[in-house]
Amino acid sequence: MTSIQPAKNNPSRKADWELDFYSRPIVDANGKKRWELLITTTQDLSGSEPFRWEKNCPAGEVNSIWLANSLEEAILEAKNQGWDTPSKLRCWRTSMKTMVNKAASKVGIEVVPSRRTYSLLDWLSFREKEVYPNEPGFLAGPLAPISSPILNQPEPLPEAARGDACCFSLLTVRELREAKDWPIEFNSLLPISKEIDQDILIPGLRLFSKRRALALSGWLGGLEPVKLSIEGNQLLLEAGQEDRWLVTDLSSETALEAKQTIKTSKEKADGFQFIAVQKTPSDEFFAGFWMMRDLDN
């Protein structure tokens, strides 16, 4: 395959990629479901437009060879638009993991099984509402959920990620918008729509570790944290493609408050949540800070 060389004296923009390769609710002239490849860069706080790339795949060519060739095309197009080749590619569909891994390995991109594909899911949701219904052959009816429900039992959070203490916590949207200015070692911050009310409370988890805050943050980042959820009086962390971790037991009062805040954020604040890692509750330095979103239907 073609070797990609970086542009000289013109630094490229860098970003991870998010990918979805799957059938759509459209039947072509041959009576086959349309397959479509969607690629987008992970959005950051720069405000710049993401790189987006789409390509239809004939139903008889759905394989890793077609996908690898298409990834090469996307890399070339991204380069033409001033983007560097991504080092990581996030894929959230477990059913496509093997095919995506084979294709990505041929072009030298690491695949990260993860549901931290918020840019992609926003785009896919838009296409399901505004694009596909206007296409010839559209199959009217309820659409498949954006992400499959997770049914596996939660496991206790590993010792490496527990820290000394933890608590359910709240920040306002105003405070969350200020996170870009905080001293943070490990972080994954997301853009917040200007339309969201700044006084809405955002649910989150604070973890504390006097001696291991940085190590704990590095480990948590590798988990690919997706969202917090409540089952009974238990606070769970969902991560990766299908992992669920038991974080802590909450009092009945706190669990009820957490459920309501999660619901409000989902309805009025694009599902935003957060995880913060600090040495102590009063420490102004964050060893880690992740913004998350609950996008399940």
C-alpha positions in Angstrom: 0.0 0.0 0.0 1.0 3.6 -0.5 3.4 5.0 2.0 2.2 8.3 3.6 4.8 11.0 4.2 4.2 14.0 6.5 4.1 17.4 4.8 7.3 19.3 5.2 7.4 22.7 7.0 3.6 22.5 7.5 2.7 20.8 10.8 -0.4 18.6 10.5 -3.3 18.6 12.9 -3.3 15.5 15.1 -6.4 13.7 16.4 -7.6 10.2 17.1 -10.1 8.7 14.7 -13.5 7.2 15.4 -14.9 4.6 13.0 -18.2 2.9 12.2 -18.5 0.3 9.4 -21.9 -1.2 9.3 -25.2 -1.6 7.4 -27.7 1.2 7.2 -31.5 1.3 7.0 -31.4 1.6 3.2 -31.9 -1.0 0.6 -30.1 -0.5 -2.8 -31.4 -1.3 -6.3 -30.2 -5.0 -5.9 -32.3 -5.5 -2.8 -29.2 -5.5 -0.5 -28.7 -3.5 2.7 -26.4 -0.5 2.2 -23.1 -0.8 4.0 -21.3 2.5 4.9 -18.0 3.5 6.4 -18.0 6.6 8.5 -14.8 8.1 9.9 -14.4 11.3 12.0 -11.7 12.8 14.1 -12.3 13.1 17.9 -13.4 16.6 18.6 -11.3 18.8 20.9 -11.7 22.2 22.4 -10.1 24.1 19.5 -13.5 24.8 17.8 -12.1 23.6 14.4 -14.2 21.5 12.1 -13.5 17.8 12.4 -12.2 15.6 9.6 -15.1 13.5 8.3 -15.0 10.8 5.6 -17.7 8.5 4.3 -17.9 5.8 1.7 -20.5 3.2 0.7 -19.4 -0.4 0.4 -21.0 -2.9 -2.0 -22.7 -5.7 0.1 -20.6 -8.3 -1.6 -17.3 -6.6 -0.6 -17.8 -6.3 3.1 -14.4 -7.6 4.3 -11.1 -6.4 5.8 -9.5 -6.0 2.4 -12.1 -3.4 1.3 -11.9 -1.7 4.7 -8.0 -1.5 4.6 -8.0 0.0 1.1 -10.7 2.5 2.2 -8.6 3.4 5.3 -5.7 4.2 3.0 -8.0 6.5 0.9 -9.1 8.2 4.1 -5.5 8.7 5.3 -4.6 10.3 2.0 -7.7 12.6 2.0 -7.0 13.6 5.6 -3.4 14.4 4.7 -4.7 16.6 1.8 -6.8 18.5 4.4 -3.9 19.0 6.7 -4.4 16.1 9.1 -1.8 13.7 10.4 -2.2 9.9 10.2 -4.0 9.0 13.5 -2.2 6.8 16.0 -5.4 5.4 17.5 -8.7 4.4 15.9 -11.7 3.8 18.2 -14.4 1.3 17.3 -17.5 0.7 19.4 -19.2 -2.2 17.6 -18.1 -5.5 19.2 -19.4 -7.4 16.1 -17.0 -5.6 13.8 -13.9 -5.7 16.1 -12.1 -8.5 14.2 -12.6 -7.0 10.8 -11.6 -3.6 11.9 -8.5 -4.9 13.7 -7.3 -6.8 10.5 -7.8 -3.7 8.3 -6.2 -1.3 10.7 -3.2 -3.5 11.2 -2.5 -3.3 7.5 -2.2 0.5 7.6 -0.4 0.7 11.0 -3.1 2.1 13.1 -3.9 0.9 16.7 -7.5 -0.1 17.3 -9.0 0.8 20.7 -12.2 -1.0 21.5 -14.2 1.8 23.0 -17.5 3.6 23.3 -15.7 6.9 23.8 -16.8 7.7 20.2 -19.0 10.7 21.1 -18.2 12.6 17.9 -19.1 9.6 15.7 -22.3 8.8 17.6 -23.5 12.4 17.3 -22.8 12.3 13.6 -24.5 8.9 13.2 -27.5 10.1 15.1 -27.8 13.2 12.8 -27.6 11.0 9.7 -30.3 8.6 11.1 -32.6 11.6 11.6 -31.7 13.9 8.7 -29.9 11.9 6.0 -31.1 8.3 5.6 -34.8 9.0 5.6 -34.3 11.1 2.5 -32.5 8.4 0.6 -34.2 6.1 -1.9 -34.8 2.7 -0.4 -35.0 4.0 3.1 -36.6 1.4 5.5 -39.1 3.3 7.6 -39.6 2.1 11.1 -37.8 2.2 14.5 -34.0 2.5 14.1 -31.6 0.3 15.9 -30.2 1.8 19.1 -26.9 3.6 18.7 -25.2 1.3 21.1 -26.2 -2.2 22.3 -27.3 -2.6 25.9 -24.7 -3.9 28.3 -25.9 -7.0 30.1 -22.7 -8.4 31.7 -22.4 -8.3 35.4 -20.2 -5.5 36.9 -16.9 -6.5 38.4 -15.2 -4.8 41.4 -13.0 -2.0 40.4 -9.4 -3.3 40.3 -7.1 -2.4 43.2 -5.0 -0.3 40.8 -7.9 2.1 40.2 -9.5 2.3 43.6 -7.4 5.0 45.4 -7.8 5.8 49.0 -11.3 7.1 48.8 -14.0 8.2 46.4 -17.3 10.0 46.3 -20.1 10.9 44.0 -19.8 14.6 43.1 -21.5 17.5 41.2 -20.2 20.3 39.0 -22.2 23.0 37.2 -21.9 23.3 33.4 -20.1 26.6 34.1 -17.4 24.9 36.2 -17.1 22.1 33.6 -16.4 24.6 30.9 -13.6 26.0 33.0 -11.8 22.7 33.1 -9.6 23.6 30.1 -7.9 26.1 32.4 -7.3 23.8 35.3 -3.9 22.2 36.0 -4.4 18.6 34.8 -1.9 15.9 34.1 -4.0 13.3 32.2 -7.2 14.6 30.6 -9.8 14.0 28.0 -12.0 17.2 27.7 -15.0 17.6 25.4 -16.6 20.6 23.8 -19.9 21.7 25.4 -22.6 23.3 23.3 -23.2 27.0 24.1 -26.9 26.3 24.2 -26.6 24.2 27.4 -27.6 26.2 30.6 -24.6 26.9 32.7 -26.3 26.2 36.0 -27.3 22.6 35.2 -25.6 20.2 37.6 -23.3 17.6 36.1 -22.8 14.2 37.9 -19.3 12.9 38.4 -16.9 10.7 40.4 -14.0 12.0 42.5 -11.2 9.6 43.3 -8.4 10.4 45.9 -5.0 8.9 46.3 -2.2 10.6 48.1 0.7 8.4 46.8 -0.7 7.0 43.5 -2.8 9.7 41.9 -0.8 9.8 38.7 -0.5 6.1 38.4 -4.2 5.7 39.1 -5.0 8.3 36.4 -2.9 6.5 33.8 -4.6 3.2 34.5 -8.1 4.8 34.4 -7.3 6.4 31.0 -6.5 3.0 29.6 -9.9 1.8 30.7 -11.6 4.2 28.3 -14.2 5.5 30.7 -17.6 6.0 29.0 -20.2 6.8 31.7 -21.4 6.4 35.2 -24.7 4.6 36.0 -26.6 3.6 39.1 -28.0 0.2 39.9 -29.8 -0.1 43.2 -27.5 1.8 45.5 -24.3 1.0 43.6 -22.3 3.4 41.5 -21.0 1.8 38.4 -18.4 2.9 35.8 -19.0 1.7 32.2 -15.9 1.6 30.1 -14.3 0.2 26.9 -16.8 -1.7 24.7 -18.7 -3.6 27.3 -16.9 -3.4 30.6 -18.8 -2.5 33.8 -17.0 -1.8 37.1 -18.5 -1.5 40.6 -17.0 1.7 42.1 -18.8 2.0 45.4 -22.0 1.6 47.4 -24.0 4.8 48.0 -26.5 5.7 50.6 -30.1 5.5 49.5 -30.3 9.3 49.6 -27.1 9.8 47.5 -28.1 7.1 45.0 -31.5 8.8 44.5 -29.7 12.2 44.0 -27.3 10.6 41.6 -30.0 9.0 39.5 -31.9 12.2 39.2 -28.8 14.2 38.3 -27.8 11.7 35.6 -31.3 11.8 34.2 -31.3 15.7 34.1 -27.9 15.8 32.5 -29.1 13.3 29.9 -32.2 15.3 29.1 -30.8 18.8 29.3 -27.0 18.7 29.1 -26.1 16.2 26.3 -25.5 13.5 29.0 -22.3 15.0 30.3 -20.5 13.4 33.3 -17.0 13.5 34.7 -14.3 11.7 36.6 -11.7 13.6 38.6 -8.5 12.2 40.3 -6.8 14.2 43.0 -4.4 13.5 45.9 -6.8 15.1 48.4 -10.2 16.8 48.3 -8.6 20.2 48.7 -5.8 19.7 46.2 -6.1 22.2 43.3 -4.1 20.0 40.9 -5.8 17.2 39.0 -3.8 14.1 38.3 -6.6 13.1 35.9 -9.9 14.5 34.6 -12.2 12.9 32.0 -15.4 14.3 30.6 -17.9 11.6 29.6 -21.4 11.5 28.0 -24.3 9.1 28.4 -25.6 8.7 24.9 -27.6 5.4 25.3 -31.2 5.6 24.0 
